[in-house]
Amino acid sequence: MDMKIKGRWALVTGGANGIGASISEALAKEGANVVFTSRHKSTISKMTNHLSSFDVESHGIVVDFLECDWVERFLSEIANFKIDILINNAGHNLNVVDPYCSIKDWRRVLALNFETAVVLCNAIIPGMKLRNWGRIVNITSCAGLENMGPVTYGVAKSALTVYSRTMGRILATECPNVVMTAVFPGVVLTDGGHWDNVLKSNPEHAERYLRERCPLGRFGKVDEISPVVVFYASELASFSHGAIIPVDAGQSRNYMYHNFM
């Protein structure tokens, strides 16, 4: 299936590891040029080499979205790219699991998982409107729709989910060819990720979690998430404004995300 995004420029935050790396590769396979970010120069180099096997341009940027001065520096680096596709993938619970954590920890989790996406949307959407085409896909989480995981992470992802739905509706009225959606994965196994570490340190917990919470009885794979993201980043998603899409093998137990009178 032709996604009709060949030659377009995509920005994938956290696009050199895990789900983000799979998304960067999947976009490149569709002929999109990719700007991707990572906190580590070595990871940038590795991903750049990998994307060089595709007939596209790629550009890696080292950035830590928790640094207080990232905004001006990063926006100046991407200013020369006409970003048509924005994938807000960077996110992590930052190992903040105490529900009574400090407000400083709350701000860190919210900054990474929610505020970064808003800053980038505010910076990039005007150009999309000017060119009369754009796709924004926010990678959120099951934790943003129901009670699971650390409270800080759930609140941050819930904010991103609601933002995606409401801004998707606003963009539909302002510029119908600019489409914002959100994809939320279930538990996905990534190299060096949370569940990879749990499998090594506490396999009994991982097995119990899969048995009790995941109808399919296994972890997801990154290449089961990225094709869905690419679809919603494509020309084919022209009627998907504000869609909230689960890719979780039935893990989530909610039915409806939003009601409107």
C-alpha positions in Angstrom: 0.0 0.0 0.0 1.4 3.4 -1.0 1.1 5.8 2.0 1.8 8.8 -0.3 4.4 10.4 1.9 7.5 9.9 -0.3 9.7 13.0 -0.1 8.0 14.4 2.9 10.1 15.3 6.0 9.2 13.6 9.3 10.4 14.4 12.8 10.5 11.5 15.3 11.4 12.4 18.8 13.2 9.5 20.6 13.5 8.1 17.1 16.7 6.1 17.5 15.6 3.5 20.1 12.8 1.0 20.6 9.4 2.0 19.1 10.8 5.3 17.9 13.6 3.6 15.9 11.0 1.2 14.3 8.9 4.2 13.4 11.9 6.1 11.8 12.7 3.0 9.8 9.1 2.4 8.7 8.8 6.0 7.5 12.0 5.7 5.6 10.7 2.6 3.9 7.8 4.7 2.7 10.2 7.2 1.2 9.9 9.9 3.9 13.0 11.8 4.9 13.6 11.5 8.7 14.9 13.8 11.4 15.2 11.9 14.6 16.4 12.6 18.1 18.3 10.8 20.9 20.1 11.8 24.0 23.2 9.9 23.0 25.6 10.7 20.1 26.5 7.0 19.7 22.8 6.1 19.2 22.5 8.9 16.6 25.4 7.5 14.6 24.1 4.0 14.7 20.6 5.1 13.5 22.1 7.3 10.8 24.1 4.4 9.4 21.0 2.2 9.5 18.8 4.7 7.6 21.5 5.2 5.0 20.5 1.9 3.5 17.2 3.5 2.4 16.9 6.0 -0.5 16.0 8.9 1.8 17.7 11.7 3.6 18.1 11.5 7.4 19.4 13.8 10.1 20.0 13.0 13.8 19.9 15.5 16.6 21.3 15.0 20.1 18.9 16.6 22.5 17.8 16.0 26.1 14.2 17.3 26.5 14.7 17.6 30.2 17.4 20.2 29.9 16.1 23.7 30.7 17.5 25.3 27.5 16.6 22.7 24.9 13.8 24.6 23.2 15.7 27.4 21.5 18.6 25.2 20.5 16.5 22.4 19.1 14.0 24.7 17.2 17.0 26.4 15.5 18.3 23.0 14.4 15.1 22.0 12.8 14.3 25.4 11.3 15.7 24.5 7.9 13.5 21.4 7.6 9.9 21.7 6.4 8.4 19.2 8.8 5.3 17.6 7.3 5.0 14.7 9.8 5.6 15.1 13.6 5.8 11.9 15.7 5.9 12.9 19.4 7.4 9.6 20.7 9.8 10.7 23.4 8.6 9.6 26.8 9.4 7.7 29.9 8.2 7.3 33.5 11.7 8.4 34.6 11.4 5.8 37.4 9.2 8.1 39.4 6.9 5.6 41.0 6.1 7.2 44.4 2.6 8.7 44.3 3.7 11.2 46.9 6.8 12.3 45.0 8.0 15.9 45.0 6.5 18.5 42.7 9.9 18.7 41.1 9.5 15.0 40.0 6.0 15.7 38.8 7.3 18.6 36.6 10.0 16.4 35.1 7.6 13.7 34.1 5.1 16.2 32.7 7.8 18.1 30.9 9.0 15.0 29.0 5.8 13.3 28.3 3.4 16.2 27.7 5.1 19.6 27.5 7.6 18.6 24.9 4.9 17.6 22.5 3.0 20.8 23.0 6.2 22.9 22.4 6.9 21.0 19.1 3.3 21.2 18.0 3.2 25.0 18.6 6.4 25.4 16.6 5.6 23.1 13.7 1.9 23.3 13.1 2.0 26.9 11.6 4.3 25.6 8.8 2.0 22.7 8.2 -1.0 25.1 7.9 1.0 27.3 5.5 1.8 24.3 3.3 -1.8 23.0 3.8 -0.7 19.5 4.8 0.5 17.9 8.0 0.3 14.9 10.3 0.9 14.8 14.0 0.9 11.4 15.8 1.4 11.5 19.5 2.6 8.2 21.1 0.7 8.0 24.4 -0.1 4.9 26.6 -2.8 2.7 28.0 -1.8 4.4 31.3 -3.4 7.6 29.9 -6.9 6.0 29.8 -7.1 3.8 32.8 -5.6 3.3 36.3 -2.3 1.5 35.6 1.4 2.3 36.2 2.9 5.2 38.2 0.4 8.0 38.8 2.7 10.7 37.4 3.2 8.9 34.2 -0.5 8.1 33.9 -1.5 11.8 34.4 1.1 13.0 31.9 -0.1 10.5 29.2 -3.7 11.3 30.0 -2.9 14.9 29.3 -1.3 14.0 26.0 -4.3 11.8 25.0 -6.8 14.6 25.8 -4.7 17.1 24.0 -4.6 14.9 20.9 -8.4 14.6 20.9 -9.2 18.2 21.4 -6.5 19.6 19.2 -7.4 17.2 16.5 -10.9 18.6 16.5 -9.6 22.2 16.5 -7.3 21.5 13.5 -10.2 19.9 11.6 -11.9 23.3 11.6 -8.8 25.4 11.1 -7.0 23.4 8.4 -8.6 20.1 7.5 -5.4 18.8 5.8 -3.5 18.9 9.1 -4.5 15.8 11.1 -3.6 15.1 14.8 -4.1 11.6 16.2 -2.7 9.5 19.1 -1.6 5.9 19.1 -1.2 4.2 22.4 0.6 0.9 22.5 0.2 -1.9 25.0 3.2 -3.6 26.7 5.9 -3.7 24.1 9.2 -5.5 24.5 12.2 -3.3 23.5 16.0 -3.9 24.0 17.0 -2.5 27.3 13.4 -1.3 28.0 11.4 -1.8 31.1 10.0 -5.2 30.3 13.3 -6.4 29.0 14.8 -5.6 32.4 11.8 -7.2 34.3 12.2 -10.4 32.3 15.8 -10.6 33.4 15.3 -9.6 37.0 11.9 -10.9 37.9 10.5 -13.2 35.2 7.8 -14.5 37.4 6.3 -11.0 37.6 6.4 -10.6 33.8 4.7 -13.9 33.3 2.0 -13.1 35.9 1.4 -9.7 34.2 1.0 -11.3 30.8 -1.3 -13.9 32.1 -3.5 -11.6 34.1 -3.5 -8.4 32.0 -2.8 -9.3 28.4 -5.4 -11.5 26.6 -2.8 -12.4 23.9 -0.4 -13.7 26.5 2.7 -12.0 25.1 4.5 -8.7 24.7 4.0 -6.7 21.6 6.9 -6.1 19.1 8.0 -2.7 17.9 7.2 -3.6 14.3 3.6 -4.3 15.3 3.3 -0.6 16.4 5.2 1.3 13.7 3.0 0.4 10.7 0.0 1.7 12.5 1.8 5.0 13.3 2.9 5.3 9.7 -0.7 4.9 8.5 -1.8 7.8 10.7 1.1 9.8 9.5 0.1 9.3 5.9 -2.2 10.8 3.3 -4.6 7.9 4.0 -5.4 9.3 7.4 -7.4 12.2 6.0 -10.5 11.5 8.0 -8.9 10.6 11.3 -8.8 14.0 13.1 -8.5 13.5 16.9 -8.6 9.7 16.6 -7.2 7.8 19.7 -6.0 4.4 18.5 -5.1 1.5 20.8 -2.6 -1.0 19.6 -2.6 -3.2 22.6 -4.0 -6.7 21.7 -7.0 -6.1 23.9 -5.0 -5.2 27.0 -6.9 -2.0 27.9 -10.3 -2.5 29.6 -12.0 0.8 28.7 -14.7 1.1 26.0 -15.2 4.7 25.2 -12.6 7.5 25.4 -14.7 10.5 25.0 -18.4 11.4 24.8 -19.8 14.5 23.2 -23.4 15.8 23.6 
